[in-house]
Amino acid sequence: MYSQHFRLRFTRKNAAKLLLLNIFLLGAAVSCRTSQDAQTAATRLTATAEDLHLYYVSLSKVVEQHEKLERLQNALLGVPLDQQDLDQLKTAHEEIEKRAEIAKSLADLAQAYSELTNSQAAEKVALSAENLGSALSGIKQLPGSSHAPEALKRAGNLLVTLAQKHDQRKMAQAMDPTITGLSEMFSEEKPVYGSIHRTYIGLAQSLALELVRRHQIDARSLLLPALRPFGLPPGESGENLSPGLQAYAQQQIQERGQSEIAAHNAASTYLDEALKEAAKQIHALASGEHLPPAPPQPYKSSVERWTAMLSEKE
């Protein structure tokens, strides 16, 4: 009787210990999974934010060049300058630069978030969140867009408040409305970005074609593709283009413009999808869910390809 009672107590004690061990292991597994998911989401968000920063920096240069083209058109063709158009370009340039700063701050925050398990990263996270919140506070409506970023400003304020929570899931909950707001803003403003770029390309094309018509271009640049592989410099250019070179220059202008528009469309579409995917991942972390499978990121994004085309002009 005593032996049976002892065995029963021993079995119950072992069962209790086993239950506690299972709970501990389950908690450790969940914590490990959360940490791995947070690392995955942070790495992807960092890459997306860096591409977003590069995109906005390049788009701001497009607006800057557009303003110069307006003045060139006035000098070359006598088209009057419209002060309202110039003011709108100035405002668009300022707002796009603000968005570039937001993207840079977001990349810094995502990088700090990936290191949050390190106790020394807590201050870095708080500082990055504060910088992002500050950048968001100054954002205004982009000319030509109906999207009002007021909700995004409020999300930035919330982010700064909750960034003191040194926990990956709680930090994800703080970041969730901000990343979602940025994704929604990009989607809403994307048609305006396309319009800005197409208008710039259209004006540049019209002026370039006029310069070709007036024989005010150096034909040597058209000969470079044939001579560069052999290290040969082009000779002196004559005053007038031959009819064949003139037609070739016009074709180059048209085709290059179409290629740049297509490259920009690909870049903005890629970013729109990447931001939505990043928002989906951060929301899953905030909700305590396992990350959904995500498509692999390309080795070289379409943003890099578009900006490379722009840098060839500099």
Steps between C-alpha positions, in 0.01 A plus 500: 500500500778739599702406190204561272437843660869591459500398134188711439659807663822440306307474172304818571819692589668382181194588297498849652870545427449375146212744452712790625786390275268488199364845581853634532608341171188628326566851630862480389395376157244780462757756615758361258247502216402859582865606504568328167189651345595843631846465347352394166248785496760757608746392230235528231371832634853642505556409133160641400557825691843542342347455154226748596761756606690456174176537304396823673849653470492428126146631460597823676780543245245453222290785641811717535596435137143568387520851646822560304332375181216749549755781507687357201174481305444867577850593382496276193144530374368807680230303684394720796583374847197421711574597860224271628664204325840593646351531851335160462830346389672654802238359738515157334879503531483585871240232573683228310819585689304461825387158383862410424592593858210288630625202300853544635371518858288190438806308377690601815208389720467166321872436543481587871191279539691202365749546785240549775592177676829671580456718809723769352263538203211631714629859496564477126141385442360785707717757318411359157130505588531860618671600174230329294224661706663841453527448124135394481383805696606738224342317207230675296274416210681457170382736222271311264412232756176465695673304776520687833775353722345604832447140615864427424607790722294359788651156444844661526410654835379162626821338379714739706287434810512120472863474391603490867363141516812291447313196373490381141128431488405823678734693273333335199165617638642853518636481143189337351286813435803696375607239242138454390460877470816534291386220271159662454655840435729358231209322330287817507781725375642255245297647208640846586856362500436358154356829378801692635739272316305486171463880491874542553585248226247658261642849548859376469411314179333802340799722573750235389314451170497876446875514556548219246283689251720807548819291471600611849633167622844344474478206262807340656290360786298302244817337371630384839328155505697403188832649610509438879563120479824574312613797711463738206394860561254660257631768266389860484130543433383703205259789543199313360381144551457282197136399437583146610657606829219745561241222464711272719523764773123549492447123528742483795314776682162332453619150593699617802200692629276194467761282674529741794123520543476119495788472750336750736166318479675174588679665793186655649300178453775298669508741796122500531500120528808491727346748744177301512698183572699675774178630657353149489804354678512765774126458558544124536772556761282751684214249507719215624456308175761307307635691201324414173727377221642792301639512146881522484649845456691553175878533505468837326170679538322686223557816707876458458456443126290817459735716707796364302336636183463841664860505623624448142386857428703656779 
